[in-house]
Amino acid sequence: MSSSIKAPNRTILVVDDEIDVLDFLTIYLESLSWNVVAVDSTRKAFEVLEREPCFCVLTDIAMPDMDGYEFIGEIKNRAIDIEMVLMTGFGYNPNHTLVKLNKSSHYPCLFKPFDRRKLADTIQAAYDRYHHGPDRIA
């Protein structure tokens, strides 16, 4: 039987056009011992993905050059092996289209302002899925 366990990779790629969000996420995630590469455009994100392995991309949905859905679609088209997490500043509303989409897709969606515990748990779950596969997740 072949092993699906990958070499340890603690690098998260954060993509958001808001510098304050990038700064917060970098400081917070690094305080949790993650390695963070933060960029303000999807163009820069693809440059990073070409040269540096990351286990997770945490991407905003609304960005000027390419929205988060298009970005994730292009990651899939390029067959990049990475976990994906969406984030949005629309805030949480149980009837919002994004919440309904989140329930029907396998990509988690975080709402700004961030619940720090949920952010930490979501990144840890992405790490576990990337390194051990979806069957290991409870």
C-alpha positions as CSV (number, residue, x, y, z in Angstrom):
1,M,0.0,0.0,0.0
2,S,1.4,3.4,-0.9
3,S,1.5,6.2,1.7
4,S,-0.4,9.4,1.2
5,I,1.6,11.2,3.9
6,K,3.5,14.1,2.4
7,A,6.7,15.8,3.6
8,P,5.9,18.4,6.3
9,N,4.9,21.7,4.8
10,R,3.8,24.5,7.1
11,T,3.6,27.3,4.5
12,I,0.3,29.1,3.8
13,L,-0.1,31.5,0.9
14,V,-2.4,34.4,1.8
15,V,-4.0,36.4,-1.0
16,D,-5.9,39.6,-0.4
17,D,-5.8,43.0,-2.0
18,E,-6.1,44.7,1.5
19,I,-2.7,45.2,3.1
20,D,-4.3,45.4,6.6
21,V,-5.8,42.0,6.2
22,L,-2.5,40.6,4.9
23,D,-0.7,42.1,7.9
24,F,-3.1,40.7,10.4
25,L,-3.1,37.2,9.0
26,T,0.6,37.1,8.7
27,I,1.1,38.2,12.4
28,Y,-1.6,35.9,13.7
29,L,-0.8,32.8,11.7
30,E,3.0,33.2,12.4
31,S,2.1,33.4,16.1
32,L,0.7,30.0,15.7
33,S,4.0,28.7,14.1
34,W,2.8,28.7,10.5
35,N,5.0,30.0,7.7
36,V,3.2,32.7,5.8
37,V,3.7,34.2,2.3
38,A,1.4,37.1,1.8
39,V,0.6,38.7,-1.6
40,D,-1.8,41.3,-2.8
41,S,-2.8,39.8,-6.1
42,T,-3.5,36.5,-7.8
43,R,-0.7,37.2,-10.3
44,K,1.8,37.4,-7.5
45,A,0.2,34.3,-6.0
46,F,0.9,32.2,-9.1
47,E,4.5,33.5,-9.1
48,V,4.8,32.2,-5.5
49,L,3.2,28.8,-6.4
50,E,5.7,28.3,-9.2
51,R,8.7,28.6,-6.9
52,E,7.5,27.6,-3.4
53,P,5.4,24.7,-2.1
54,C,2.5,25.7,0.1
55,F,0.0,23.4,1.8
56,C,-2.8,25.9,1.8
57,V,-4.0,29.1,0.0
58,L,-6.2,31.4,2.0
59,T,-7.7,33.7,-0.6
60,D,-10.2,36.6,-0.5
61,I,-13.2,36.3,-2.8
62,A,-13.5,39.9,-4.0
63,M,-10.2,41.1,-5.6
64,P,-9.6,43.4,-8.6
65,D,-7.5,41.2,-10.9
66,M,-9.3,37.9,-10.5
67,D,-11.9,36.9,-8.0
68,G,-11.3,34.0,-5.5
69,Y,-13.6,31.6,-7.5
70,E,-11.6,32.2,-10.7
71,F,-8.4,31.9,-8.8
72,I,-9.4,28.5,-7.3
73,G,-10.6,27.4,-10.7
74,E,-7.2,28.3,-12.2
75,I,-5.4,26.5,-9.4
76,K,-7.4,23.4,-10.2
77,N,-6.8,23.8,-14.0
78,R,-3.0,23.9,-13.3
79,A,-3.4,20.8,-11.1
80,I,-1.6,22.4,-8.1
81,D,-1.7,20.2,-5.1
82,I,-2.9,22.6,-2.4
83,E,-5.8,23.0,0.1
84,M,-8.0,26.0,-0.5
85,V,-9.8,28.3,1.9
86,L,-11.9,31.3,0.9
87,M,-12.4,34.4,2.9
88,T,-14.8,37.3,2.5
89,G,-15.6,40.7,4.1
90,F,-19.4,40.3,3.5
91,G,-19.8,39.1,7.1
92,Y,-21.7,36.1,8.3
93,N,-25.4,35.8,7.4
94,P,-26.9,32.3,7.5
95,N,-29.0,33.1,4.4
96,H,-26.2,34.6,2.4
97,T,-25.3,32.9,-0.9
98,L,-21.7,32.4,0.3
99,V,-22.9,30.4,3.3
100,K,-25.1,28.2,1.1
101,L,-22.2,27.7,-1.3
102,N,-19.9,26.9,1.6
103,K,-22.3,24.1,2.7
104,S,-22.4,22.6,-0.8
105,S,-18.7,22.9,-1.6
106,H,-15.7,21.4,0.1
107,Y,-13.8,24.7,0.4
108,P,-14.2,26.4,3.8
109,C,-15.1,30.1,3.8
110,L,-14.1,32.4,6.6
111,F,-15.8,35.7,7.3
112,K,-14.2,39.0,8.2
113,P,-13.8,40.1,10.9
114,F,-12.2,36.8,11.7
115,D,-13.1,34.5,14.5
116,R,-9.5,33.7,15.5
117,R,-10.4,30.2,16.9
118,K,-12.3,29.3,13.7
119,L,-9.4,30.6,11.6
120,A,-6.9,28.5,13.5
121,D,-9.1,25.4,13.4
122,T,-9.7,25.8,9.6
123,I,-6.0,26.1,8.9
124,Q,-5.2,23.1,11.1
125,A,-7.9,21.1,9.3
126,A,-6.4,22.1,5.9
127,Y,-3.0,21.0,7.1
128,D,-4.4,17.6,8.2
129,R,-6.2,17.1,4.9
130,Y,-3.1,18.0,2.9
131,H,-0.8,15.8,4.8
132,H,-3.0,12.9,5.7
133,G,-5.9,12.9,3.3
134,P,-9.6,13.6,3.9
135,D,-10.3,10.3,5.5
136,R,-8.3,11.3,8.6
137,I,-10.5,14.3,9.3
138,A,-13.2,13.7,11.9
